[in-house]
Amino acid sequence: MITPEQFEKELDLIIKNAMREDIGEGDHTSLSCIPSDALGKAKLLVKDTGIIAGVEFAKKVFEYVDSELEVETLINDGSPVKHGDIVFYVSGKSQSILQAERIVLNAMQRMSAIATKTWFFVDLLKGTKTKVLDTRKTTPGIRALEKWAVTIGGGVNHRFALYDMMMIKDNHIDFAGGITQAITKAKNYLQEKGLDIKIIVEARNLNEIEEIIKNDGVYRILIDNFDFEETKAAVRLINGKCLTESSGGINEDTIRKYAECGVDFISSGALTHSVYNMDLSLKAI
């Protein structure tokens, strides 16, 4: 997984790019209508229900735009919210608040939707050992925000990108000439490069699982597109030799049944690629 320092760099890049994209050479409307020394206050108003996420990111945006902006937090990340709730107040220069407004809202609406969906999936698995994982099926450019939202909702991050974990999938296996060949090449590569990252291997059937577990150095097996009975058989076969992950078309109707098969993780791209933004607004008061 990426380090906290790498994650912070990703957040900085997101903010800088968002400011470049949204403000460009200047917020001409605010610059023309509002005196530069005018002070104001606004509230983050919830017009929906779910789990709020992005409060801490909003603070980073406000700090970037104007270090003199002050935020009074009423509801923290990960808390349930309902229509009419006020999450925070922000006060300071009116121009600064307006420059940050859209970036804050865009991020928080998206993050809150992801946190809410993740929380829903996590809640479905209560009483089991299984944890909910995200995937790399994220919006280009804001992956850090979306994966942060997953953790706020109670889920667990999968690998961040292609560089912080190896995942040997069907195409890798076929191009390498087989499972053992792919695993061996991956381990040799890591040794040659002096890298310490984990290896996950995807299995398409029980025969492939049998071959995978004959190889040392596999951190987790991705049990991909197995039905319930096949998943149970796979977990028995692996028998704790490495961690297990179910994936492939799992939804709210089936996720509990897969968890009851005994897998350690269930990954879902739907956490990040199939959500509807929470309705939030930043209103002057």
C-alpha positions in Angstrom: 0.0 0.0 0.0 1.1 3.6 -0.5 2.7 5.5 2.4 0.9 8.3 4.2 3.4 10.7 2.6 2.5 9.5 -0.8 -1.2 9.8 0.0 -0.8 13.4 1.1 1.1 14.2 -2.1 -1.9 12.7 -4.1 -4.3 15.0 -2.2 -2.1 18.0 -2.8 -2.1 17.2 -6.6 -5.8 16.9 -6.6 -6.3 20.3 -4.9 -3.8 22.0 -7.2 -5.3 20.5 -10.3 -8.9 21.3 -9.2 -8.0 24.9 -8.5 -6.3 25.2 -11.9 -9.3 23.7 -13.7 -11.9 25.7 -11.8 -10.3 29.1 -11.3 -7.8 29.5 -14.0 -6.8 33.1 -14.4 -9.4 34.2 -11.8 -12.9 34.0 -10.4 -14.1 37.1 -12.4 -17.6 37.0 -11.0 -16.5 37.2 -7.4 -13.7 39.6 -8.2 -16.2 42.0 -9.9 -19.1 41.7 -7.4 -17.4 41.4 -4.0 -14.8 43.7 -2.4 -11.5 41.9 -1.7 -11.8 42.7 2.1 -15.4 41.7 2.5 -16.0 39.0 5.2 -18.7 36.4 5.2 -19.8 33.1 6.6 -21.3 29.9 5.0 -22.7 26.6 6.2 -22.4 23.1 4.6 -26.0 22.0 4.4 -27.1 18.4 4.0 -30.1 17.8 1.7 -29.9 14.0 1.7 -29.3 11.0 4.0 -26.2 8.9 4.4 -22.7 9.0 5.7 -20.8 12.3 5.4 -17.3 12.2 4.0 -14.8 14.8 2.9 -14.9 17.2 5.9 -11.1 16.8 6.4 -10.5 17.2 2.7 -12.7 20.4 2.7 -10.4 21.8 5.4 -7.4 21.2 3.2 -9.1 23.0 0.3 -10.0 26.0 2.5 -6.4 26.1 3.8 -5.0 26.0 0.3 -7.3 28.8 -0.9 -6.9 31.0 2.1 -5.1 30.1 5.3 -7.1 32.6 7.2 -10.4 30.9 6.6 -11.8 29.4 9.8 -13.8 26.1 9.9 -16.1 25.2 12.7 -16.9 21.4 12.4 -20.2 20.2 13.8 -20.3 16.7 12.2 -17.2 14.6 11.5 -16.3 12.3 8.7 -18.0 8.9 9.0 -21.1 10.2 10.8 -24.6 9.6 9.7 -26.4 12.7 8.4 -30.0 13.6 7.4 -31.7 16.3 5.5 -31.3 19.7 7.2 -28.1 18.8 9.1 -25.3 21.4 9.1 -21.9 19.8 8.8 -19.7 22.8 9.3 -19.4 26.6 9.2 -16.7 28.4 7.3 -15.9 32.1 7.8 -13.4 34.6 6.4 -13.0 36.5 3.1 -16.1 36.0 1.0 -14.1 35.8 -2.2 -12.1 32.9 -0.7 -15.2 31.0 0.4 -16.6 31.3 -3.1 -13.4 30.2 -4.8 -13.3 27.0 -2.7 -17.1 26.3 -2.8 -17.4 24.2 -5.9 -14.3 22.1 -5.3 -15.4 21.4 -1.7 -18.9 20.4 -2.9 -17.8 18.3 -5.8 -15.5 16.3 -3.6 -17.8 15.9 -0.6 -20.8 14.9 -2.6 -18.8 12.2 -4.3 -17.0 11.1 -1.2 -20.2 10.9 0.8 -21.9 8.8 -1.8 -19.0 6.3 -1.8 -18.9 6.3 2.0 -22.6 5.7 2.2 -22.5 2.8 -0.2 -19.5 1.2 1.5 -21.2 1.6 4.9 -24.3 -0.2 3.5 -22.1 -3.2 2.3 -20.2 -3.3 5.5 -23.4 -3.4 7.5 -24.6 -6.4 5.4 -21.5 -8.3 6.6 -21.9 -7.7 10.3 -21.2 -10.9 12.2 -18.8 -12.3 9.6 -15.1 -12.0 9.4 -15.2 -10.7 5.9 -14.0 -7.1 5.0 -15.1 -5.0 2.1 -12.4 -4.0 -0.4 -12.5 -1.3 -3.1 -10.8 -1.7 -6.5 -8.9 0.5 -9.1 -12.3 1.2 -10.9 -12.1 4.8 -9.8 -12.5 8.2 -11.4 -9.2 9.2 -13.1 -7.5 12.0 -11.1 -9.3 11.6 -7.8 -8.6 8.1 -6.8 -7.1 9.2 -3.5 -10.4 10.9 -2.6 -12.5 7.9 -3.5 -10.4 5.4 -1.7 -10.3 7.7 1.4 -14.1 7.7 1.2 -14.2 3.9 1.3 -12.2 3.8 4.5 -14.5 6.5 6.0 -17.4 4.2 5.2 -15.8 1.3 7.0 -14.2 -0.5 4.0 -10.6 -1.4 3.3 -8.4 -0.2 0.5 -7.1 -2.7 -2.1 -3.9 -1.7 -3.8 -3.8 2.0 -4.7 -2.3 1.5 -8.1 -0.2 -0.7 -10.2 3.0 0.1 -8.3 2.2 -0.8 -4.7 1.0 -4.4 -5.1 1.2 -7.1 -7.8 -1.9 -8.7 -9.0 -1.3 -11.6 -11.4 -4.5 -11.9 -13.4 -5.7 -14.2 -16.2 -3.9 -12.3 -19.0 -0.6 -12.2 -17.1 -0.9 -16.0 -16.5 -1.7 -16.7 -20.1 1.1 -14.5 -21.5 3.6 -15.9 -19.0 2.9 -19.5 -19.9 1.1 -20.6 -16.8 0.4 -19.9 -13.1 3.7 -21.2 -11.7 5.7 -19.4 -14.4 3.9 -16.1 -13.7 4.4 -16.4 -9.9 8.1 -17.3 -10.3 8.7 -14.4 -12.7 7.0 -12.0 -10.3 9.1 -13.2 -7.4 12.3 -13.0 -9.4 11.4 -9.5 -10.6 10.8 -8.3 -7.0 14.1 -9.7 -5.9 16.0 -8.1 -8.8 14.4 -4.7 -8.2 14.7 -4.9 -4.4 11.0 -4.4 -4.0 8.9 -5.4 -1.0 5.3 -5.6 -2.3 2.7 -8.3 -2.0 1.5 -10.7 -4.7 -2.1 -11.5 -5.4 -3.0 -14.2 -7.9 -6.3 -14.6 -9.6 -7.9 -18.1 -9.9 -10.5 -19.0 -12.5 -11.2 -22.5 -11.1 -10.2 -25.0 -8.4 -7.5 -26.5 -10.5 -5.8 -23.1 -10.6 -6.1 -22.7 -6.9 -4.4 -26.1 -6.4 -1.5 -24.9 -8.4 -1.3 -21.5 -6.8 -1.0 -22.9 -3.3 1.9 -25.0 -4.3 3.9 -21.8 -4.7 5.3 -19.9 -1.8 5.1 -16.1 -1.6 1.4 -15.6 -2.5 -0.2 -13.1 -0.2 -3.8 -13.5 -1.4 -5.8 -15.5 -3.9 -8.5 -13.8 -5.8 -11.4 -16.2 -6.2 -12.9 -14.7 -9.3 -16.5 -15.4 -10.5 -17.0 -18.5 -8.4 -20.5 -19.5 -7.3 -21.2 -20.2 -3.6 -20.4 -23.9 -3.6 -17.2 -23.4 -5.6 -16.2 -20.5 -3.2 -16.7 -22.8 -0.2 -14.6 -25.5 -1.8 -11.9 -22.9 -2.6 -11.7 -21.7 1.0 -11.4 -25.3 2.2 -8.7 -26.0 -0.3 -6.7 -22.9 0.6 -7.1 -23.7 4.3 -5.4 -20.6 5.6 -2.3 -20.9 3.5 -2.9 -17.3 2.3 -5.7 -14.8 2.4 -8.8 -15.1 0.2 -10.8 -12.6 -1.8 -14.1 -13.0 -3.7 -14.9 -10.8 -6.6 -17.0 -10.7 -9.8 -20.5 -9.5 -10.0 -21.2 -9.5 -6.2 -24.0 -7.2 -5.2 -26.1 -6.4 -2.2 -28.2 -9.5 -2.7 -25.3 -11.9 -2.8 -22.5 -10.3 -0.7 -23.6 -11.9 2.6 -23.7 -15.4 1.1 -20.2 -15.0 -0.2 -19.0 -13.8 3.2 -20.6 -16.8 4.8 -18.4 -19.0 2.5 -15.5 -17.9 4.7 -13.5 -15.5 2.5 -11.4 -12.8 4.1 -12.3 -10.1 1.7 -14.9 -9.2 -0.9 -14.0 -6.6 -3.5 -16.5 -4.5 -5.3 -15.9 -1.9 -8.1 -19.5 -0.7 -7.5 -18.3 1.1 -4.4 -16.7 3.8 -6.6 -18.0 3.4 -10.1 -21.8 3.1 -9.4 -22.8 5.8 -6.9 -25.1 8.9 -7.0 -23.7 12.0 -5.4 -25.1 13.1 -2.0 -27.0 16.3 -2.2 -25.1 19.0 -0.4 -24.9 22.8 -0.6 -22.7 25.6 0.7 -25.0 28.4 1.7 -24.1 31.9 2.8 -25.5 33.0 6.1 
